């Protein structure tokens, strides 16, 4: 799996979670006549606001002004494998305590839109 495919998998999961969150938190009565289109609009809005930047060791995924997670791409990392999902510790670096899943082998069922 190449870098762009890993980014797409993670952003798609986060976008689905965001759209589901919006659907639950809004008054459904006003959307029942067209819930499919409204859900798709929320999904698209989140996807468009996500930006991925590829560094030497990680892919950083940001949404608007927040980093939502990192994907390990360094094959020589002593603690993590390529594709491991890491929570953001700061804008520039991940929390390296433990992985939150792996894009290629152990993808979580859902990835919260607020962060990995």
C-alpha positions in Angstrom: 0.0 0.0 0.0 1.5 3.3 -1.0 1.4 6.6 1.0 -1.6 8.0 -0.8 -3.7 4.8 -0.3 -2.9 4.9 3.4 -4.0 8.5 3.7 -7.2 7.8 1.8 -8.1 4.9 4.1 -7.6 6.9 7.2 -9.3 10.1 5.9 -12.3 8.1 4.6 -12.8 6.4 8.0 -12.6 9.8 9.8 -15.0 11.4 7.2 -17.6 8.6 7.8 -17.3 9.1 11.5 -17.7 12.9 11.2 -20.8 12.5 9.0 -22.3 10.0 11.5 -21.6 12.4 14.3 -23.3 15.3 12.5 -26.3 13.1 11.7 -26.7 12.1 15.4 -26.1 15.6 16.8 -28.5 17.5 14.5 -32.3 17.4 14.7 -33.0 14.6 12.2 -36.6 15.8 11.6 -35.3 18.6 9.3 -33.1 16.1 7.3 -35.4 13.0 7.0 -36.6 14.0 3.5 -33.0 14.0 2.1 -30.7 12.3 4.7 -28.5 10.6 2.1 -27.6 13.9 0.4 -27.0 15.7 3.7 -24.8 12.9 5.0 -22.8 13.0 1.8 -22.4 16.8 2.2 -21.0 16.4 5.7 -18.7 13.6 4.5 -17.4 15.7 1.6 -16.9 18.8 3.9 -14.7 16.8 6.2 -12.7 15.2 3.4 -12.1 18.6 1.8 -10.8 20.1 5.0 -8.2 17.3 5.6 -4.6 17.9 4.6 -1.8 15.3 4.6 1.8 16.2 4.6 4.5 13.6 4.1 7.7 13.8 6.1 10.7 11.5 6.5 9.2 9.3 9.2 5.4 10.1 9.3 2.5 11.2 7.3 0.8 14.0 9.3 -3.0 14.3 8.8 -4.5 17.7 9.8 -8.0 19.0 9.7 -8.3 22.8 9.6 -6.0 23.9 12.4 -5.7 20.6 14.3 -3.5 17.6 13.7 -5.7 14.5 13.9 -3.0 11.8 13.6 0.1 10.4 12.1 0.9 7.3 10.0 4.4 5.7 10.3 6.2 5.4 7.0 9.8 4.9 8.2 10.7 1.3 7.6 13.7 1.6 10.1 11.6 2.7 13.1 12.7 0.6 16.1 9.3 0.6 17.8 6.6 0.8 15.1 5.9 -0.8 11.7 5.0 1.0 8.5 1.3 1.9 8.6 0.9 2.2 12.3 -1.5 4.9 13.4 -0.3 7.3 16.1 -2.1 9.9 18.1 -0.8 13.5 17.9 1.2 14.7 20.8 2.0 18.2 19.3 1.5 19.8 16.0 4.8 18.4 14.8 5.2 15.0 16.5 3.2 11.9 17.4 2.7 10.3 20.8 5.1 7.3 20.6 3.7 5.4 23.6 1.7 2.8 21.6 0.0 2.4 18.2 -3.7 3.0 17.8 -4.0 0.5 14.9 -2.3 -0.2 11.6 -3.7 0.9 8.2 -2.5 -2.3 6.5 -3.1 -5.1 9.0 -5.2 -4.0 12.0 -7.4 -1.1 11.0 -9.8 -0.1 13.7 -13.5 -0.4 12.8 -13.9 3.4 13.3 -11.4 6.2 13.6 -12.8 9.2 15.4 -13.0 12.4 13.4 -11.4 14.3 16.3 -8.2 12.2 16.1 -6.6 8.8 15.9 
